[in-house]
Amino acid sequence: MNPSDGPRPTGEPSLRPGDRRILEQYLSHLRIERGLAANTLAAYRRDLERYLRHLARQDVDPAAVDPQRLTDWLQSLRTGADGGTALSASSAARSLAAVRGLHAFLDDERVSTTGDPTRLVPAPSLPGRLPHPLALEQVEALLEAAGRAGTGRDSAERALRDRALLEILYGIGARISEATGLDVDDLDRAQRAAILRGKGDKQRVVPVGRYALEALDAYLTRGRPTLARRGTGTPAVFLGSRGTRLTRQAAWQVVQRAAEEADLADLPEPISPHTLRHSYATHLLHGGADVRSVQELLGHASVTTTQLYTQVTVDSLRETHAGAHPRARRGA
């Protein structure tokens, strides 16, 4: 859980009626006009409520905020001086992004008396961080571990489900929400394709490879029917023990268990569902895929996001070059 997502301290004031009205209008705009997902809207709400309470304590109208006050607020996020938990640079940058959107909305609606003050406030500098993909043999060990049946009720069915889930996460680069959001009708096994619903409920069609298809077929034939009998007819592909759609938290636990079973739990960075997505993208680029194609497969709105993976690939090639070329070795 993000530090800013925790419960509001006892005695902390509620939002002022005018601030609450502005917040709900803005969130409605994001939901209707921009089609943001429910989880994204919930994160915006948490960040903006914290910001608006800070303004309320200082008796400042959101429409009259100036750049200096914003800069002071941003600093208070990093130290916790606004009454909340101190945030990391990345969490503070996320909060600032939400506040930028709110002030741009107020400016567009001609509510602001100071224009958009966030234009003059730089985001906190973030440390450079590249994704750490798994090696192919590590991915294979993880997939094998997920498919090992344990003990207890439905252990064989869960093993089939877990293997199919991880094959989907790595085999098509799905986000965890996209994988758990899959319905049976989203799979076209004849065309070897799946429909994924990404951020903002945007849909994209992605190819499904042979290994993922085989794992899905095994689960849908021999695993899902048993789990589905306990539910009420949900169309979800991946089901929990009660026959309902598998939650993101439960899917996360599936990955964690597989990592422990495969002796991969002690890596420098914990393996998560997103690790498999990182690995999918990096392995595609290593295999010669072009950046634009990978962008489409991942569902990135901007190619800039996808280009992060090209840096990983370049770094790997640089290490190979440095270790193998006679004129690139240290001291040459």
Secondary structure, 3 states (H helix, E strand, C coil): CCHHHCCCCCCCCCCCHHHHHHHHHHHHHHHHCCCCCHHHHHHHHHHHHHHHHHHHHCCCCHHHCCHHHHHHHHHHHHHCCCCCCCCCHHHHHHHHHHHHHHHHHHHHCCCCCCCCHHHHCCCCCCCCCCCCCCCHHHHHHHHHHHCCCCCCCCHHHHHHHHHHHHHHHHHCCCCHHHHHCCEHHHEECCCCEEEEECHHHCEEEEECCHHHHHHHHHHHHHCHHHHHCCCCCCCECCECCCCCECCHHHHHHHHHHHHHHCCCCCCCCCCCHHHHHHHHHHHHHHCCCCHHHHHHHHCCCCHHHHHHHHHHHHHHHHHHHHHHCCCCCCCC
